[in-house]
Amino acid sequence: MCGVRWLDLATEYCFTKIEAGNVPEEGHELLAVTKFLDYAPDQDRVAPLAPEVAAAIEIASFVRYAASSNSYGVTPLDFAPRPNSLARSWFPDALLDAHLAALAALQQDDGGWPVAWEPPTEDAHRAWRGMRTLAAITTLAAYAKAQD
């Protein structure tokens, strides 16, 4: 364990819930589970959980598989923002390539990326647009480096 008591307790709680079969059925919640598993300190404990989480993503609500879709949802690139992400192997190359192309095409004239939902205020919109832009640049760069 990492030595920070609250983090140790939180990590154990998350592992215990997932190991008991409490895998969410909604894309955003599954994204949080995937991020947890990707960065969890005990990767030996992660390995047997990954297939169940991957299977849950396939049928979850708010997951957008079609790269050409304008509908709202979490995409395969949200689950696997880097080629070495845990979830990378859960998606076929062609699907990720389509999402990478679609993500690159969303870049706007000012260099930023749009927000796919309506934030409650203009300040929130600017903040989310910055976060979405940073995420897009980071993901596109990570996959471009992997192809070098």
N, C-alpha and C positions, 0 to 999 in steps of 0.2 A: 504494500500500500504506500501511498505517497507521503504520509506523515502529517497531513493537515486533517484533523479529526472530522470536521464537517464534510470535507470532500470525500474522505474515506467512507463515511456513513452514506452520503448521497450516492456514491459509486456502487456500494453494496446494495442499496435500495433498488437502484436501476437494474442491476444485474438480476437480483432476486425476482423482480417483477417480470422481466423478459423471460427468464428461465422458467417461470411458472406459466408461460404461455400468454401473458398479457401483452400481446403485440397489437398495436392500434390498427384501425381500419381506415384511417384518414391520412392523406398524403403529408400534410404538414407535421402531424404527430410522428409519422414514420420517418420523416426527414430528421426530426430531433433524435429519434432512436438510432438512426443510421449514423448521425454525427457522434453520438455517444459511443457507439461501437467502434467507429473509425479511430477515435482518440482514447479509448479505454486503456488503462495501464496493463490489464491482463488479457493479452490477445489470445492466449490459449483458451480462455473462457469465452471469448468472442466467437471463435471458429464454429462451434456447434450451433450458435444462434443465427448466424448469417443466412443460412438457407430459408429459415422460417420468415425472417424479415424480408428477404428478397421475394418470396412467394406472396407475402402480404401486399407488397407494392404493386404487384401485377393486377390486383383486384381492388385496390384502395380508391376511395373517392378523392377528387382533386389532384389526380396525377394525370399530366398531359403527355401522352406518348407521341401524338402526331406533331411533328416539328412545324408543319404548315398551319396548325390550328391557332386561331386567335383567342381561343377560350382560356380562361384563367386556370392555372394549376401548377403544381410542382413538376419540374421536368427531370428527365434522367440526368441532366447536367447539374441540377441542384443536389441530387443524391451523390453524384460522382464528379465533383468539380475539378478533380485532378486525375491523371491517368493512374496514379498509385492509390486512389481512394478505394476503400473496402468495396464499395458498390460498383466499381468500374466493371467487374466481371459479370455483373447481373444484367447488363444491357449489351445487345449485339453492336458490333462496330458500325454497321450501316445506320443504326438508329442514332448513335452518338454523333456520327459524322453529319447526319441531317440536322441534328440539334445545334451542332457547332456552326454549321453554315447559316442556319436561321438566326442564331444569336449574333453572329457577325453582321448579318443583314439588318438587324434592328438598330445598329449604331446610327445616331442622328447627326445632322449636319454640324452641330456644335461639339461633336465628339463623345457625347454622353449616350446613355441608354435610357429608355423610358421605364416608367413604373407601370406594372400591369394591373394595378388597382387604383382606386381613388383615395388617396390619403385625406385625412380630415381637415388639414390646413395647408396653406402654401409652404410654411416652414417644414412641415412634415414631408411634403412632396419633394422639396429640395434635399432634405436629409436622405430620404429613401432613394431618390434618383442618384445621389452620390454613392450610396451603398450598392445599388444595382450596377452602376457603372464600374465600380471597383471590382465587384464580383465577376462581371463580364470580362473585363480586361485580364483578370487573374486566371480565369478559366481558359480563355482563348490562348493566353501565353503558355499555360501549363501544357495544353495539348499540342501546341505548335512545337514546343521544346521536345516533347516525346517523339515527334515525327522527324526530328533532326538526326 
